[in-house]
Amino acid sequence: SSTAFVTFTVPADTWAAGDVIRVFCSYLLKNNSGGAANMTWYYGINSDTQAFEGARSVGNNAAIRTRQLMAEFHRVVNDVWSYDRDISGVPPQSVSFEGNSTAANWSTPAFDSDITVTLKLVMSVANANTYLTPSATSAYKIAAG
């Protein structure tokens, strides 16, 4: 099952080279399905959505766990790069989403048009006892400089 955490629009001509968009998400996670489940974060720029990292296993547990995620989207010339750090203790990972990247296959966004940014989390188990609940989300832009 899929849970959309964040969807927002960056207005045309407002995301300058060097600007960073930072997103914070807090969420509740429960997997009481009787077995392990996998969760995968997906980030989207316009219609291009890519898995940010490999599936992370979530063990069976009746407790509701709290998690936080911080994501950054950095405009580098005419590409968007993303650096992510999961605050729950997993080491940081750095992934470059370049317009010409064959690994990520992202197309270069047109910065003179509105750009839609999305973050969603997908769980491998569809079970009433396995769920994610967004608690709080904020996003803001840091100007280059």
N, C-alpha and C positions, 0 to 999 in steps of 0.2 A: 504494500500500500504506500501511497505517496502523500507527503504533507508539505504543502507550500508554506515556507516561513516568511519570505520577503519577496515582494514584487514592487518595484518603484521605477519611475521614469526620470531620466536625466534629460532636461530640456535641450533642444537643439542649440548648438554653439555655446554651451556652458561648461563642457568638460575639456579643459585646455590641456595641452601636452604637459606632463609632469604632475597633474592633479591626481589625488588619491581619493577614492571613495571607500570609507570604512563602515562595516556593518557589524553590529553586535547582536547575537541571538542567545536567549536563555530559553531552555525547554525542559520539560519533564519527560522521562523515558521509562517505560515499563515493558518488560518481556516476561510474562508469566504463562507462556504458551505450552510449557512442558519440554521445550528444547531450545537450542541456540537459535538466534536470528541474526541476520546480517543487515547492516545499515550502510547506505552510501549517500554522500552529499553530491548534489548536482548544482552547478552554477550555470546561469544563462546570460548571454549578452544578445539581446533581440531574440531571434528564433534559433540561435545556436546554443544548445545545452550540452554540457559535457560532464561526465563523472569527474569529480575533483580528485578523489582518492579511491583506492580499492575498497572493497567491502570490509567493514569492521564488524567483528563478531560481538554480539551482545548475549551474554549468558542468561539462562533462565533464572529469574529471581522475582519473588513476589513484591519486593520493595520498589517504590517509585524513586528513580534516581534523577538528580538534577544535573544538567550539563550546560555549558556555555560554548559558543563558537564565535570567533572573530574572523571576518573575512575582509580582505583588502583587494580593491581593483585599481590598478595603477595604469594610467595612460602613458605609454612610452612611444613617442612620436605618433604613429597612427595605429598602434596595436594596444590591446588591453592585456596586462599581465596580472596575475593574481598570486598573492602570498597568503597563506592561511595558517592560523595557529589555533588548534583546539585547546582551550584553556583547561580541559579536564585531565591534562597530564600526558597526552600523546605528543611526541616530538613534532616540531614544526616541519611543514613540507613546503617546498617552493615549486610552483609549476608556471611555466611560461605559456600563455595562450596567445600565440602570434598569428597574425592573419595568414601567413604562409606555412604554418606548422602542420606537418602531415600527421603528427602524433595526436594533436588535439582537434585538428580539422576545423578550427574556428575561422570564420570569415572576418575581415576587417570591418568594424562598424563605420558607418558614415556619421562623423561627429557633427556635421551640419544638420542632422536630423535628430528627432527624439530617439533616445536609447533606453530600452527596457532591460533592467537588471533583475534577475530572479535567483533565489536560493531555495532549494527544496531537498528534503530528505526522504529516501525510499527505504522501506523495511521489506525484507524478503518474506516475512510471515504476515499473512492476513488472518488475524485472530483477535477476538474481542478483548483478550487479555494482553495484547501487545499493542502499544500505542505510543504516540508522541504528541505532546501538547505544547505549542509555543507559549511561553510565559511573557516575554518582553522582547521587543526588537527595536533597535534604533539604527539610523544610518545618517552619515554626514560626509561632507566633502572637505578635504584639506587642499588648499590652493598650493600650487607649486611655488617654490621660493626658497 
